[in-house]
Amino acid sequence: MAYSERMRFAFLIYLFASVTSLHAEKPFDFASTPGKLPKQVRPTEYAIWVKPDLKKLAFAGRETVKLNVAEPTHELILNALDLTITDAEIDGKTVPKTAIKFDAKNELLTIATPEELTPGEHTLAIRFAGKINQFGRGLFYTKYQEQGTGAKKMFLGTQFEATDARRLFPCWDEPVFRARFQLTAVVPENWMAVSNMPIASEKKVAGGREVEFQPTPSMSSYLNVFCAGEFDAIESEVDGVKLRITTTKGKAESGRYALEATAQILHYYNEYFGISYPLPKLDQLAIPGGFGGAMENWGGITYYETALLFDPANSSAATKQRVYEVIAHEVAHQWFGDLVTMAWWDNLWLNEGFASWMGAKCTARFNPQWEVWLEKGIPRDPARRIGIAKEQAMEGDARATTHPIQQKVATEAEANSAFDDITYKKGQSFLRMLESFLGEEPFRDGIRRYMQAHKYSNSTTADLWNALTEASGRPIVEIAAGWTEQPGFPVVNVSRESNGKVALSQERFTVNFRDNTDATWKIPLTYFIDGQSAPATLLMSGKMATLEDVPSDRALKLNVEGAGNYRVAYDEASWKLLLASLPGMNVPDQVNLLSDAWAFFQAGRQPFTFYTGLIDRLPPSTALAVREQIINAFNSIDRLLAGAPGQEQFRRYARRVLRPTLDTLTLQPKPGGPMTASLLRASLVQELGLLGDEEVIKMCRQNFENYLKDRSSVSADLRASTFAIAMRYGDAATWQKLHELGLKTTSTEEKQNYYDALAFASDPKLIQKSLAIALTDELPTSRAVFMVSKVARESDRPDLAWEFAGKNLKALVAKVDALNANSYLPSLFTFFYDPARIEELKAFAQKNLSEPSRKPVEIASDEILFRADFRKRLIEQMHTLQ
Ligand SMILES: [Zn+2]
């Protein structure tokens, strides 16, 4: 049963309410939407023709754009980047070359019109040429080895979000300028071409085949897609929509699971949103490189192969789960993002927070055994810290360097930087808290109203709150403002008083800085009293509140199942009662207590023994999420203690805590066990191996030897951990073997496993060899660059990784995609704990980085300071371990 149905509402007592100074933004209005482009000219229809030249890595193009002019004007201002314009016409009249001006810095194209454009319809025609890129922006190419034949092949794809459609064709490249797009492309004779809409017609032309696609409905420019290559495909249909999974040749059957999952997901959303999927078909393409994630292009979603393909014989359970979740996220965007689009990038969270929440909700509904709300979430890059999605967001949000969910975005670089944990994961976490509070049905009704009101149009956060307020009758705008418009989140302090009263107070929860503001949140609190059946809710509106009638001998737990985006600090009496009730508590609540205890230790509010004391009191169990929390915490402690006194003592303690769970699960997999057991075994084997468990290390080495002889001897779930530990304690020969396997395989998932393992080498000579891979074309560019951050993390030698990056700056940066462009280099410093590195980073940034990297530099500097302090505290307190 869903949690929200079990809730009842409790009495709410205000002691005092602070007046909030936050003001929600306005509902969507075209004219006042931010952006660089003037609003008096709007494109309504584009007809675009492109012809790629694979040898020259360039393309020729032409387009006709129908315009609606609202006020008389003498110029057209639109976006273009890295394009040359060969000629332009307005209403059939040639525009002189001198009337066409590029502003490269602002990515603008200005065309002075030969005559004043009067209000009404006009037509712009342009001929242009551009480049096919190596990095995943605009039109890009990827080279890959074909499955089966091993032949080197080329693939073309596009990636436009946030602001790169302008690299393929001149356009009004801001989300509010919706239009219909009709694409025609010339591709080699034997290639298949895919775009947002079905093919309207095809014909043979000089140099290949000309494919004309049907026009799209009204949509934002960044949602266009064009992919072409030697493809295979499998198809099905659901609710009248044609579904197709397209892969490079030889891989289509690995798309079977994705095809089946999509049918389930699309049908669920048709019902949930109350509007059926609006296009005649949904293509999903597995692409072998170019960019690392997945992109929700309307009707033509692109995925990096590992996010879409699942091979039952060789893929891990983790891959299966990720595939489902990523599809659920991207398909949710077909409504939330594509059918209704945020007006401007300052509301990006509307797209991403919502798709993350909706994707997780859908995944949890059809896969209840996966503990979806407690699992890792979708990492945006492979070097990112792991941990529950909500916790990842809260870690960053507790720092001085955080920002509100809604933030001002003025430039293209700022739009690209907005794709971060706060936007995705705090957004998701806040929506989950709100849904728990309102109840599933009122929340869904609000979403349906919102969809109806804004379909084929744009919206702001205010529009969503208004729809939810209408559906639920509750003041959502007031509740939401504190969460989306101010940075950070609260900790609720719980203190028992006499007569069954419990006093609650709130303050901002911070790590590594002191908050001087008087921020408060309207907190939709949930709580339960041990022994009383139903959880209750309380909207805590001010600094303080009181709970009544709480028996003094009963445990009181706030933040039921950890669904709320806040922490809870209990007084001693309450904590003792909670510890005593721990054995009967459900897994999500146990994980919530562990996460809070860990955060309090990080924040310096509690000593290490507070966290370890909780671990000691946990009942023995093999619950995945509980153990994963501990594994993640131990992993970061062990890294921070590298080379420090006390590391050995810590490792002994950590092994003692973790090993019994592995023994219960058994070291070698048992056939037919639950998927969570399989995932937990893999995590435990890897962590215990890193912590120096001799038996586990021996087993991994043996398993690796066996694997070389017979692939099926190591289960797919255990491979990544086995390779990592074999490499950590291996030599040059191990490195060589893994590398050979990596070079040979045409499976992207397997390739990733082998190369990931190379990052675990500990011999400096081998570390250098692993780093050098980043400069080769052995991995797709978007993956290759992350070899450096992976080595920095896994080898415990961030100094070598940084030294390498410093020497190869240009070559590395040329491979980084739009979303990582600003943070890639600064993020390499987040693995250091020596404050002297801050000066080094700042000096480096001054010399080599541009303004948009300022924020990532601040974040990295703050992380170094935090790590220095945390390491010091860890070393001081290590003797407290039993
Ligand atoms: Zn998304």
Boltz pocket constraint, residues with backbone or C-beta under 6 A from the ligand:
constraints:
  - pocket:
      binder: B
      contacts: [[A, 294], [A, 296], [A, 329], [A, 330], [A, 333], [A, 351], [A, 352], [A, 355]]
      max_distance: 6.0
